[in-house]
Amino acid sequence: MNPNRQKIDQLIQKGVNIPNPESVEIGQEVKVENISADGVIIHSGCRLFGKSTLIMGQTQIGYESPVTIQDCQLGPEVALKGGFFKESVFLEKASAGSGSQVREGCVFEEEANIAHTVGLKQTFLFPFVTLGSLINFCDCLMTGGTSRKDHSEVGSAYIHFNFTPNQDKATASLLGDVPKGVMLDQLPIFLGGQGGLVGPSRLAFGTVIVAGTLFRKDATKPGRMWFEGAGKGGNAPFVPGLYRGIKRIVVNNSLYIGNLISLLHWYQHVRCLFISEKFPDVLQTGVIAKLQLIIQERMQRLNQLINKMPLSIQKYMDIYHMDADAKIMVQQKELLAKKDAVNNCLLSMQAYPGDAALRDPFLNQVAHASQNNDKNYIKTIQSLDPEAKQMGSDWLQGIVDKTLAEVMAVLHSFR
Protein backbone atom coordinates (compact mmCIF):
# COMPACT_ATOMS: atom_id res chain seq x y z
CA MET A 1 0.00 0.00 0.00
CA ASN A 2 1.13 3.56 -0.73
CA PRO A 3 2.78 4.86 2.49
CA ASN A 4 0.85 8.13 2.23
CA ARG A 5 -2.45 6.30 1.87
CA GLN A 6 -1.53 4.03 4.76
CA LYS A 7 -0.99 7.01 7.03
CA ILE A 8 -4.27 8.58 5.92
CA ASP A 9 -6.14 5.33 6.52
CA GLN A 10 -4.71 5.19 10.04
CA LEU A 11 -6.08 8.67 10.73
CA ILE A 12 -9.48 7.83 9.23
CA GLN A 13 -9.69 4.62 11.26
CA LYS A 14 -8.83 6.66 14.33
CA GLY A 15 -11.80 8.93 13.61
CA VAL A 16 -10.25 11.97 11.93
CA ASN A 17 -12.62 13.46 9.34
CA ILE A 18 -10.83 13.57 5.94
CA PRO A 19 -13.62 14.05 3.35
CA ASN A 20 -11.35 13.73 0.30
CA PRO A 21 -8.43 11.47 1.35
CA GLU A 22 -7.02 11.12 -2.17
CA SER A 23 -6.13 14.84 -2.18
CA VAL A 24 -4.36 14.88 1.20
CA GLU A 25 -0.66 14.30 1.84
CA ILE A 26 0.65 13.18 5.23
CA GLY A 27 4.39 12.91 5.84
CA GLN A 28 5.59 9.59 7.17
CA GLU A 29 7.19 11.38 10.12
CA VAL A 30 3.82 12.73 11.31
CA LYS A 31 2.70 10.92 14.46
CA VAL A 32 -0.84 9.58 14.25
CA GLU A 33 -1.18 9.85 18.03
CA ASN A 34 -0.63 13.64 17.77
CA ILE A 35 -3.72 14.13 15.58
CA SER A 36 -6.94 14.18 17.61
CA ALA A 37 -10.01 12.32 16.44
CA ASP A 38 -12.29 14.68 18.38
CA GLY A 39 -13.96 16.76 15.69
CA VAL A 40 -10.82 17.38 13.62
CA ILE A 41 -11.48 17.99 9.92
CA ILE A 42 -8.72 17.96 7.29
CA HIS A 43 -10.16 19.33 4.04
CA SER A 44 -9.11 18.74 0.44
CA GLY A 45 -5.60 19.56 -0.72
CA CYS A 46 -4.02 19.76 2.73
CA ARG A 47 -0.49 18.58 3.55
CA LEU A 48 0.88 17.76 7.00
CA PHE A 49 4.60 17.37 7.68
CA GLY A 50 6.90 17.24 10.70
CA LYS A 51 7.32 14.87 13.62
CA SER A 52 6.35 17.63 16.10
CA THR A 53 3.05 18.50 14.39
CA LEU A 54 0.15 18.43 16.84
CA ILE A 55 -3.54 18.95 16.06
CA MET A 56 -5.96 19.02 18.98
CA GLY A 57 -9.72 18.54 19.08
CA GLN A 58 -12.37 20.53 17.15
CA THR A 59 -9.75 21.97 14.80
CA GLN A 60 -10.42 22.61 11.10
CA ILE A 61 -7.70 22.66 8.48
CA GLY A 62 -8.20 24.04 4.96
CA TYR A 63 -11.89 25.03 4.92
CA GLU A 64 -11.30 27.93 2.48
CA SER A 65 -8.27 26.67 0.56
CA PRO A 66 -5.48 24.07 0.92
CA VAL A 67 -3.22 24.25 3.97
CA THR A 68 0.38 23.11 4.41
CA ILE A 69 1.56 22.54 7.99
CA GLN A 70 5.19 21.92 8.96
CA ASP A 71 6.02 21.19 12.61
CA CYS A 72 3.25 23.32 14.14
CA GLN A 73 1.33 22.76 17.36
CA LEU A 74 -2.40 23.52 17.16
CA GLY A 75 -4.49 23.77 20.30
CA PRO A 76 -8.24 23.04 20.50
CA GLU A 77 -10.75 24.75 18.18
CA VAL A 78 -8.09 26.29 15.96
CA ALA A 79 -9.07 27.19 12.38
CA LEU A 80 -6.36 27.42 9.73
CA LYS A 81 -8.47 28.19 6.69
CA GLY A 82 -5.80 28.28 4.01
CA GLY A 83 -2.10 28.88 3.51
CA PHE A 84 1.34 27.84 4.75
CA PHE A 85 2.23 27.39 8.44
CA LYS A 86 5.68 26.45 9.72
CA GLU A 87 7.17 25.95 13.20
CA SER A 88 4.54 28.02 14.97
CA VAL A 89 2.06 27.55 17.82
CA PHE A 90 -1.67 28.30 17.84
CA LEU A 91 -3.49 28.22 21.17
CA GLU A 92 -7.21 27.69 21.76
CA LYS A 93 -9.56 29.27 19.18
CA ALA A 94 -6.78 30.99 17.22
CA SER A 95 -7.54 31.36 13.52
CA ALA A 96 -6.00 32.34 10.19
CA GLY A 97 -7.70 33.13 6.87
CA SER A 98 -6.79 31.79 3.46
CA GLY A 99 -3.57 32.90 1.82
CA SER A 100 -1.77 33.11 5.17
CA GLN A 101 1.99 32.63 5.29
CA VAL A 102 2.97 32.06 8.91
CA ARG A 103 6.65 31.19 9.03
CA GLU A 104 8.82 30.01 11.89
CA GLY A 105 8.77 31.54 15.34
CA CYS A 106 5.15 32.71 15.53
CA VAL A 107 2.77 32.28 18.46
CA PHE A 108 -0.97 32.98 18.41
CA GLU A 109 -2.31 33.01 21.95
CA GLU A 110 -5.98 32.35 22.72
CA GLU A 111 -8.41 33.78 20.12
CA ALA A 112 -5.72 35.74 18.27
CA ASN A 113 -6.63 35.82 14.62
CA ILE A 114 -5.64 37.04 11.17
CA ALA A 115 -7.76 37.47 8.06
CA HIS A 116 -6.75 36.54 4.52
CA THR A 117 -3.33 37.02 2.92
CA VAL A 118 -1.23 37.89 5.94
CA GLY A 119 2.52 37.27 6.18
CA LEU A 120 4.11 36.69 9.59
CA LYS A 121 7.49 35.52 10.93
CA GLN A 122 8.89 35.80 14.46
CA THR A 123 5.55 37.39 15.46
CA PHE A 124 3.90 36.96 18.88
CA LEU A 125 0.21 37.86 19.19
CA PHE A 126 -1.39 38.01 22.64
CA PRO A 127 -5.00 36.91 23.25
CA PHE A 128 -7.67 38.55 21.09
CA VAL A 129 -5.21 40.48 18.87
CA THR A 130 -6.67 40.80 15.39
CA LEU A 131 -4.95 41.45 12.08
CA GLY A 132 -6.97 42.35 8.97
CA SER A 133 -6.17 41.33 5.40
CA LEU A 134 -3.23 41.96 3.05
CA ILE A 135 -0.75 42.56 5.87
CA ASN A 136 2.97 41.99 6.34
CA PHE A 137 3.69 41.98 10.07
CA CYS A 138 6.96 40.15 10.73
CA ASP A 139 9.14 40.74 13.80
CA CYS A 140 6.49 42.16 16.13
CA LEU A 141 5.06 41.48 19.57
CA MET A 142 1.54 42.86 20.00
CA THR A 143 -0.58 42.99 23.15
CA GLY A 144 -3.59 44.96 24.44
CA GLY A 145 -7.32 44.51 24.82
CA THR A 146 -9.56 42.50 27.11
CA SER A 147 -11.82 40.38 24.89
CA ARG A 148 -12.86 39.57 21.32
CA LYS A 149 -14.98 42.75 21.42
CA ASP A 150 -12.20 44.89 22.86
CA HIS A 151 -8.96 43.95 21.14
CA SER A 152 -5.84 45.40 19.60
CA GLU A 153 -6.18 45.51 15.82
CA VAL A 154 -4.11 46.08 12.71
CA GLY A 155 -6.08 47.36 9.73
CA SER A 156 -5.92 45.87 6.28
CA ALA A 157 -3.06 46.65 3.89
CA TYR A 158 -0.67 47.41 6.76
CA ILE A 159 3.09 46.86 6.73
CA HIS A 160 5.65 46.59 9.47
CA PHE A 161 8.84 47.71 7.76
CA ASN A 162 11.53 45.41 9.18
CA PHE A 163 14.38 45.75 6.67
CA THR A 164 16.47 48.91 6.41
CA PRO A 165 18.30 50.53 3.47
CA ASN A 166 21.50 49.39 5.19
CA GLN A 167 20.18 45.84 4.95
CA ASP A 168 19.81 45.01 8.62
CA LYS A 169 16.90 43.64 10.62
CA ALA A 170 17.52 44.98 14.11
CA THR A 171 14.01 46.31 13.68
CA ALA A 172 11.56 44.38 15.89
CA SER A 173 8.68 46.50 17.20
CA LEU A 174 7.03 46.25 20.62
CA LEU A 175 3.33 47.12 20.57
CA GLY A 176 2.23 47.36 24.17
CA ASP A 177 4.46 45.41 26.54
CA VAL A 178 4.65 42.07 28.31
CA PRO A 179 4.51 43.09 32.02
CA LYS A 180 1.15 44.84 31.68
CA GLY A 181 -0.09 43.02 28.58
CA VAL A 182 -0.17 39.60 30.24
CA MET A 183 -2.76 40.90 32.69
CA LEU A 184 -5.29 41.19 29.84
CA ASP A 185 -6.71 44.47 31.13
CA GLN A 186 -4.99 47.13 29.05
CA LEU A 187 -6.35 49.53 26.45
CA PRO A 188 -6.15 48.14 22.92
CA ILE A 189 -3.78 49.46 20.27
CA PHE A 190 -5.19 50.37 16.85
CA LEU A 191 -3.11 50.64 13.68
CA GLY A 192 -5.26 52.03 10.86
CA GLY A 193 -5.30 50.38 7.46
CA GLN A 194 -3.14 51.29 4.49
CA GLY A 195 -0.43 52.45 6.86
CA GLY A 196 2.95 51.35 8.04
CA LEU A 197 5.20 51.17 11.07
CA VAL A 198 8.97 51.52 10.67
CA GLY A 199 10.81 49.31 13.15
CA PRO A 200 12.26 49.25 15.72
CA SER A 201 9.34 51.09 17.29
CA ARG A 202 7.61 51.06 20.68
CA LEU A 203 3.93 51.88 21.12
CA ALA A 204 2.13 52.37 24.43
CA PHE A 205 -1.26 50.87 25.25
CA GLY A 206 -4.14 52.91 23.91
CA THR A 207 -2.13 54.20 20.94
CA VAL A 208 -4.19 54.92 17.83
CA ILE A 209 -2.45 55.51 14.52
CA VAL A 210 -4.88 56.89 11.95
CA ALA A 211 -5.39 55.03 8.66
CA GLY A 212 -2.91 55.93 5.95
CA THR A 213 -0.20 57.04 8.38
CA LEU A 214 3.41 55.93 8.02
CA PHE A 215 4.76 56.02 11.58
CA ARG A 216 8.52 56.25 12.19
CA LYS A 217 8.73 57.06 15.91
CA ASP A 218 8.14 55.70 19.39
CA ALA A 219 4.82 56.51 21.05
CA THR A 220 5.46 55.84 24.73
CA LYS A 221 2.68 58.01 26.17
CA PRO A 222 -0.54 55.97 26.55
CA GLY A 223 -3.82 56.91 24.92
CA ARG A 224 -2.60 59.18 22.14
CA MET A 225 -3.85 59.42 18.55
CA TRP A 226 -1.24 59.90 15.85
CA PHE A 227 -1.94 61.04 12.31
CA GLU A 228 0.05 62.09 9.29
CA GLY A 229 0.09 65.74 8.35
CA ALA A 230 0.68 67.33 4.99
CA GLY A 231 4.42 66.73 5.08
CA LYS A 232 6.86 68.26 2.64
CA GLY A 233 8.60 66.14 0.04
CA GLY A 234 12.28 66.37 -0.69
CA ASN A 235 15.54 64.50 -0.63
CA ALA A 236 18.68 64.24 1.44
CA PRO A 237 22.08 62.59 1.01
CA PHE A 238 22.11 58.85 1.55
CA VAL A 239 25.37 57.05 2.24
CA PRO A 240 25.03 53.25 2.22
CA GLY A 241 26.50 51.70 5.35
CA LEU A 242 26.47 54.90 7.41
CA TYR A 243 24.40 54.90 10.60
CA ARG A 244 23.43 58.37 11.77
CA GLY A 245 22.11 57.24 15.15
CA ILE A 246 22.31 53.93 16.98
CA LYS A 247 21.31 54.61 20.60
CA ARG A 248 17.57 54.30 19.94
CA ILE A 249 18.17 51.12 17.94
CA VAL A 250 20.20 49.50 20.71
CA VAL A 251 17.79 50.62 23.45
CA ASN A 252 14.70 49.41 21.60
CA ASN A 253 16.32 46.07 20.77
CA SER A 254 17.38 45.60 24.39
CA LEU A 255 13.86 46.41 25.60
CA TYR A 256 12.36 44.03 23.06
CA ILE A 257 14.64 41.20 24.18
CA GLY A 258 13.95 42.08 27.81
CA ASN A 259 10.21 41.76 27.18
CA LEU A 260 10.74 38.39 25.48
CA ILE A 261 12.78 37.19 28.46
CA SER A 262 10.03 38.30 30.86
CA LEU A 263 7.48 36.44 28.71
CA LEU A 264 9.70 33.36 28.80
CA HIS A 265 9.60 33.49 32.61
CA TRP A 266 5.83 34.03 32.49
CA TYR A 267 5.46 30.76 30.62
CA GLN A 268 7.94 28.93 32.83
CA HIS A 269 6.34 30.07 36.10
CA VAL A 270 2.73 31.09 35.36
CA ARG A 271 1.40 29.33 32.28
CA CYS A 272 2.68 26.02 33.63
CA LEU A 273 0.00 26.34 36.34
CA PHE A 274 -2.63 25.91 33.61
CA ILE A 275 -1.48 22.61 32.13
CA SER A 276 -4.70 20.79 31.26
CA GLU A 277 -6.48 18.96 28.46
CA LYS A 278 -6.84 22.25 26.58
CA PHE A 279 -3.27 23.36 27.29
CA PRO A 280 -1.10 20.23 27.52
CA ASP A 281 2.63 20.12 28.14
CA VAL A 282 3.35 19.89 24.43
CA LEU A 283 1.80 23.33 23.80
CA GLN A 284 3.67 24.83 26.75
CA THR A 285 6.91 23.34 25.43
CA GLY A 286 6.14 24.58 21.92
CA VAL A 287 5.66 28.19 23.03
CA ILE A 288 8.83 28.17 25.14
CA ALA A 289 10.80 26.81 22.18
CA LYS A 290 9.44 29.58 19.96
CA LEU A 291 10.32 32.25 22.51
CA GLN A 292 13.86 30.93 22.71
CA LEU A 293 14.01 30.95 18.91
CA ILE A 294 12.80 34.57 18.77
CA ILE A 295 15.31 35.69 21.40
CA GLN A 296 18.10 33.98 19.46
CA GLU A 297 16.93 35.66 16.25
CA ARG A 298 16.86 39.11 17.84
CA MET A 299 20.35 38.71 19.26
CA GLN A 300 21.63 37.53 15.91
CA ARG A 301 20.11 40.54 14.15
CA LEU A 302 21.60 42.91 16.73
CA ASN A 303 25.01 41.31 16.20
CA GLN A 304 24.71 41.76 12.46
CA LEU A 305 24.07 45.45 13.05
CA ILE A 306 27.09 45.73 15.35
CA ASN A 307 29.27 44.08 12.71
CA LYS A 308 28.42 46.95 10.36
CA MET A 309 29.95 49.57 12.66
CA PRO A 310 33.51 49.51 11.17
CA LEU A 311 32.17 50.53 7.77
CA SER A 312 29.97 53.24 9.29
CA ILE A 313 32.91 54.63 11.29
CA GLN A 314 35.14 54.65 8.21
CA LYS A 315 32.53 56.50 6.16
CA TYR A 316 32.14 59.16 8.85
CA MET A 317 35.89 59.75 8.68
CA ASP A 318 36.19 59.61 4.89
CA ILE A 319 33.13 61.63 3.93
CA TYR A 320 32.54 63.98 6.85
CA HIS A 321 36.10 64.08 8.24
CA MET A 322 34.49 63.70 11.63
CA ASP A 323 36.64 63.84 14.71
CA ALA A 324 37.09 60.50 16.42
CA ASP A 325 35.83 62.06 19.67
CA ALA A 326 32.45 62.96 18.19
CA LYS A 327 29.64 61.35 20.16
CA ILE A 328 28.27 59.22 17.34
CA MET A 329 31.77 57.90 16.60
CA VAL A 330 32.40 57.12 20.26
CA GLN A 331 29.10 55.24 20.53
CA GLN A 332 29.71 53.17 17.42
CA LYS A 333 33.26 52.30 18.44
CA GLU A 334 32.17 51.32 21.93
CA LEU A 335 29.30 49.19 20.63
CA LEU A 336 31.73 47.31 18.39
CA ALA A 337 34.39 46.94 21.09
CA LYS A 338 31.88 45.66 23.65
CA LYS A 339 29.90 43.37 21.38
CA ASP A 340 30.78 40.27 23.42
CA ALA A 341 29.92 42.01 26.69
CA VAL A 342 26.51 43.03 25.32
CA ASN A 343 25.86 39.46 24.20
CA ASN A 344 26.87 38.09 27.57
CA CYS A 345 24.45 40.48 29.29
CA LEU A 346 21.55 39.35 27.13
CA LEU A 347 22.44 35.68 27.50
CA SER A 348 22.81 35.84 31.27
CA MET A 349 19.52 37.71 31.67
CA GLN A 350 17.62 34.71 30.32
CA ALA A 351 18.40 32.93 33.59
CA TYR A 352 17.43 35.89 35.76
CA PRO A 353 14.09 35.00 37.43
CA GLY A 354 13.26 38.44 38.78
CA ASP A 355 12.39 39.43 42.32
CA ALA A 356 11.16 36.32 44.15
CA ALA A 357 9.55 38.54 46.81
CA LEU A 358 7.17 39.75 44.09
CA ARG A 359 6.97 36.59 42.02
CA ASP A 360 6.18 33.99 44.67
CA PRO A 361 3.18 35.75 46.33
CA PHE A 362 1.84 36.49 42.85
CA LEU A 363 2.17 32.83 41.82
CA ASN A 364 0.33 31.77 44.97
CA GLN A 365 -2.58 34.05 44.09
CA VAL A 366 -2.65 32.80 40.51
CA ALA A 367 -2.63 29.17 41.66
CA HIS A 368 -5.53 29.81 44.04
CA ALA A 369 -7.52 31.74 41.41
CA SER A 370 -6.94 29.03 38.80
CA GLN A 371 -8.68 26.47 41.00
CA ASN A 372 -11.71 28.75 41.28
CA ASN A 373 -11.82 29.15 37.49
CA ASP A 374 -11.30 25.51 36.45
CA LYS A 375 -7.79 26.33 35.20
CA ASN A 376 -9.19 28.66 32.56
CA TYR A 377 -6.22 30.92 31.84
CA ILE A 378 -8.04 34.03 30.63
CA LYS A 379 -10.74 33.95 33.31
CA THR A 380 -8.13 33.40 36.00
CA ILE A 381 -5.86 36.27 35.02
CA GLN A 382 -8.77 38.66 34.57
CA SER A 383 -10.19 37.65 37.98
CA LEU A 384 -7.07 38.75 39.87
CA ASP A 385 -7.45 41.83 42.04
CA PRO A 386 -5.55 45.01 41.05
CA GLU A 387 -2.95 44.54 43.77
CA ALA A 388 -2.08 41.05 42.56
CA LYS A 389 -1.85 42.21 38.96
CA GLN A 390 0.40 45.08 39.96
CA MET A 391 2.64 42.67 41.85
CA GLY A 392 2.91 40.42 38.79
CA SER A 393 3.57 43.34 36.45
CA ASP A 394 6.24 44.70 38.80
CA TRP A 395 7.95 41.30 38.85
CA LEU A 396 8.10 41.14 35.04
CA GLN A 397 8.97 44.82 34.63
CA GLY A 398 11.93 44.23 36.91
CA ILE A 399 13.26 41.69 34.41
CA VAL A 400 12.82 44.13 31.53
CA ASP A 401 14.40 47.02 33.42
CA LYS A 402 17.38 44.95 34.53
CA THR A 403 17.97 43.74 30.97
CA LEU A 404 18.25 47.31 29.70
CA ALA A 405 20.26 48.41 32.74
CA GLU A 406 22.81 45.62 32.24
CA VAL A 407 23.33 46.60 28.60
CA MET A 408 23.58 50.31 29.41
CA ALA A 409 26.07 49.55 32.21
CA VAL A 410 28.37 48.14 29.54
CA LEU A 411 27.83 50.94 27.01
CA HIS A 412 28.96 54.00 28.98
CA SER A 413 28.67 56.41 26.04
CA PHE A 414 24.96 55.58 25.64
CA ARG A 415 23.97 56.91 29.05
JOCOR-V22810 format. One record per residue. N is the residue number from 0. SS is DSSP state (h for helix, s for strand, l for the rest). NEAR is the number of other C-alpha atoms within 10 Angstrom. Layout:
n = (N N)
ss = (SS SS)
near = (NEAR NEAR)
This chain:
n = (0 1 2 3 4 5 6 7 8 9 10 11 12 13 14 15 16 17 18 19 20 21 22 23 24 25 26 27 28 29 30 31 32 33 34 35 36 37 38 39 40 41 42 43 44 45 46 47 48 49 50 51 52 53 54 55 56 57 58 59 60 61 62 63 64 65 66 67 68 69 70 71 72 73 74 75 76 77 78 79 80 81 82 83 84 85 86 87 88 89 90 91 92 93 94 95 96 97 98 99 100 101 102 103 104 105 106 107 108 109 110 111 112 113 114 115 116 117 118 119 120 121 122 123 124 125 126 127 128 129 130 131 132 133 134 135 136 137 138 139 140 141 142 143 144 145 146 147 148 149 150 151 152 153 154 155 156 157 158 159 160 161 162 163 164 165 166 167 168 169 170 171 172 173 174 175 176 177 178 179 180 181 182 183 184 185 186 187 188 189 190 191 192 193 194 195 196 197 198 199 200 201 202 203 204 205 206 207 208 209 210 211 212 213 214 215 216 217 218 219 220 221 222 223 224 225 226 227 228 229 230 231 232 233 234 235 236 237 238 239 240 241 242 243 244 245 246 247 248 249 250 251 252 253 254 255 256 257 258 259 260 261 262 263 264 265 266 267 268 269 270 271 272 273 274 275 276 277 278 279 280 281 282 283 284 285 286 287 288 289 290 291 292 293 294 295 296 297 298 299 300 301 302 303 304 305 306 307 308 309 310 311 312 313 314 315 316 317 318 319 320 321 322 323 324 325 326 327 328 329 330 331 332 333 334 335 336 337 338 339 340 341 342 343 344 345 346 347 348 349 350 351 352 353 354 355 356 357 358 359 360 361 362 363 364 365 366 367 368 369 370 371 372 373 374 375 376 377 378 379 380 381 382 383 384 385 386 387 388 389 390 391 392 393 394 395 396 397 398 399 400 401 402 403 404 405 406 407 408 409 410 411 412 413 414)
ss = (l l h h h h h h h h h h h h l l s l l l h h h l s s l l l l l h h h s l l l l l s s l l l l s s s l l l l s s l l l l s s l l l l l s s s s l l s s l l l l s s l l s s s s l l s s l l l l s s l l l s s s l l l l s s l l l l s s l l l s s s l l l s s l l l l s s l l l s s l l l s s s l l s s s l l s s l s s l l l l s s s l l l l l l l l l l l s s s l l h h h h l l l l s l l l s s l l l l s s s l l l s s l l l l s s l l l l s s l l l s l l l l l s s l l l l l l l l l l l l l l l l l l l l h h h h h h h h h h h h h h h h h h h h h h h l h h h h l l l l l l h h h h h h h h h h h h h h h h h h h h h h h h h h l l h h h h h h h h h h h h l l l l l l h h h h h h h h h h h l h h h h h h h h h h h l l l l l l h h h h h h h h h h h h h h h h h l l l l h h h h h h h l l h h h h h h h h h h h h h h h h h h h h h h h h h l h h h l)
near = (6 7 11 15 15 13 20 22 15 13 20 15 11 15 16 21 18 20 13 12 18 12 13 20 18 22 16 16 13 19 17 20 12 15 20 20 21 15 16 22 21 23 24 21 18 24 20 23 19 18 16 17 23 25 24 25 21 18 25 21 28 22 18 16 17 22 26 20 23 22 20 27 25 27 27 24 22 25 23 29 22 25 25 19 24 21 22 27 29 30 25 23 21 28 22 27 23 22 21 24 22 23 19 21 27 29 29 26 21 22 22 25 26 27 19 21 20 26 21 22 22 24 26 28 26 25 29 27 29 23 25 19 21 21 26 21 23 24 26 24 24 25 30 33 25 21 16 14 8 16 23 32 24 27 21 22 20 26 22 23 21 21 15 12 9 13 13 16 20 26 26 28 28 27 27 26 24 26 22 20 22 22 23 22 17 21 21 27 28 22 24 21 22 18 22 24 22 19 26 27 24 22 23 23 27 20 24 22 25 19 21 17 19 21 20 14 13 19 20 15 11 15 16 15 12 16 13 13 7 5 6 5 5 5 5 5 5 8 14 12 18 17 19 12 13 17 17 13 18 23 17 23 25 25 23 29 26 26 24 25 27 27 22 23 20 21 18 15 14 19 15 15 16 22 16 12 11 17 20 14 13 16 20 19 16 22 24 20 17 22 23 16 15 22 24 15 18 23 19 15 18 22 19 15 21 21 14 18 23 14 14 20 20 16 18 20 14 10 9 9 10 15 12 13 9 9 13 21 22 16 20 24 19 17 26 17 14 16 17 12 15 22 16 13 19 22 16 11 21 19 11 14 19 19 14 11 10 18 20 15 14 21 18 13 17 25 16 13 20 21 13 13 14 12 20 17 20 17 15 21 20 16 17 18 10 12 10 20 23 17 18 26 21 18 23 27 21 18 25 26 14 17 26 22 17 18 22 18 13 17 20 12 16 20 9)
